[in-house]
């Protein structure tokens, strides 16, 4: 967060959870309407997290921050993300 890397290198960013958490000084999570619990299943035992995914996008839309920017990216916490590579597009 302090170094402005990964998603924090973007012009705007949000972090979501099912409760308000102080991630770092000046950074708190947005709260989504979900317990963030899902089953695993299917051939590969993947997370069946559609409802969590939809709850997060509902929050993204209701917050409206995305409306002030040219693009929006959904990234998982463990993702390697280079905002500088996407920005020129």
N, C-alpha and C positions, 0 to 999 in steps of 0.2 A: 504494500500500500504506500509506504513512505517513498519507495524508489520509483513509483509510477511504472511498474512493469506488468506484463500480462494484461488482464482486463483493466487494471488500474492505470494503464497507459492510454486508455480511451478518453475521449472528451467528457464522457459521462459513464457512470457504471452504477450497478446496484447489486447487492448481495441479499439473498432471501433465505428465510428460515421460518419455522412455525412459531417462533417467539422472538421478541426483540433482544438482540445480543450485541454487546459492544465488541466489535472485532478488533478495533484499534482506536486510538484517540481520534475522534472525528469521523468514525465509520461505524454505523449501526445497521443491522439487518432490517430489511423490510419484512413485514409479517404476512405470511400467506395462510389461507384458510385450509390447512391440511395438517394431519398428524405426521406426515412424511414417512408413513409406514406402508410398505407394499409387499406383496408376495413375489416369489420367483417362480418361473415356470417356462413352459415351451421346451423345445428340443435342446436348447443350450442353457437352460436355467437362468435366463436373464430376468432383470427386474421388470415386473409388470406395473410400471409406474405412470401410466397414462393420466390417472386422476391427479397425481402430484404435478406432472408436467402442465396440465390444464390449469391447475390452481396458480402456478407460478406465472403463466402467461396472462391469466385474469388480472393478477397484481401488476404485471408490466403494463398492461393496457390501462388499468384504472389509474396508475401513477402518472401516465402520460409523458414521461421524460423522453421516450423514444420519438415523440412527435417533433422534437427540436433538433433531430439528428438525421443524417442521411442513411444510416444503416443500423441494424441491431443484431447482436450476436448472443446466442445462448451458449455459455461455456460451463463445463463441469469444473468443480474445484481443483481437480487434478490435471486439468488441461494445460497444455503449453500453447499460449496464444500470443501472437505478435501483431499488435494493433498497427504498427508502422507499415506492415506489409499489406494490410487491408485498406488502410486510409486512402491511398492514391486511387483506388478503384472507384 
